[in-house]
Amino acid sequence: MTIRLLSGDPTPEELAAVLTVLHALASHRAEALPADVVRPAPWARAGRRVRPGGRGEAGWARRSGGVSP
């Protein structure tokens, strides 16, 4: 599924469409969603904080305050 806003300043109609899609996803049971929506990527399940070939940590893995692991 892809959500693409056509302008840098979304219109109320575009925002309503995005909210409709997100609401539909939120109302599904987890078992009904595709596995890649529910489960993290294999590299994340392996406990790595950096994507293979990536230069930095994934957004969810960033620490605030510059604390090193």
C-alpha positions in Angstrom: 0.0 0.0 0.0 1.3 3.4 -0.9 0.1 6.8 0.4 1.3 9.7 -1.7 0.4 13.3 -1.1 0.5 15.3 -4.3 1.5 18.6 -2.8 3.9 19.8 -0.2 0.9 21.4 1.6 -1.8 18.7 1.8 -5.3 19.6 1.2 -8.1 18.7 3.6 -9.2 16.0 1.1 -5.7 14.5 1.0 -5.5 14.4 4.8 -8.9 12.9 5.0 -7.9 10.1 2.6 -4.7 9.4 4.6 -6.8 9.2 7.8 -9.3 6.9 6.2 -6.5 4.5 5.2 -4.8 4.6 8.6 -8.2 4.1 10.3 -8.9 1.1 8.1 -5.5 -0.4 9.0 -6.0 0.2 12.7 -9.3 -1.6 12.7 -7.9 -4.8 11.2 -7.0 -7.6 13.4 -3.2 -8.2 13.4 -3.8 -11.8 12.0 -5.5 -10.4 9.0 -2.7 -8.0 8.0 0.3 -9.1 5.8 3.2 -10.5 7.8 5.5 -7.6 6.8 3.1 -5.1 8.4 3.0 -6.9 11.7 6.5 -8.3 12.0 9.7 -6.3 11.8 12.2 -6.9 9.0 14.6 -9.9 9.4 17.6 -7.6 10.2 15.6 -6.0 13.1 14.4 -9.3 14.4 18.1 -10.4 14.5 18.7 -7.6 17.0 20.7 -5.3 14.7 20.1 -1.6 14.9 21.5 -0.7 11.5 19.9 -1.8 8.3 22.2 -3.9 6.0 24.0 -1.4 3.7 22.6 1.5 5.7 24.7 4.3 7.0 22.9 4.9 10.3 20.5 3.5 12.7 16.9 2.9 11.9 14.5 5.7 13.1 13.1 3.6 15.9 16.6 2.6 17.1 18.0 6.1 17.5 18.8 7.1 21.0 18.2 10.6 22.2 21.0 12.6 24.0 23.9 11.0 22.1 24.1 7.9 24.4 26.2 5.2 22.8 25.1 1.6 23.1 
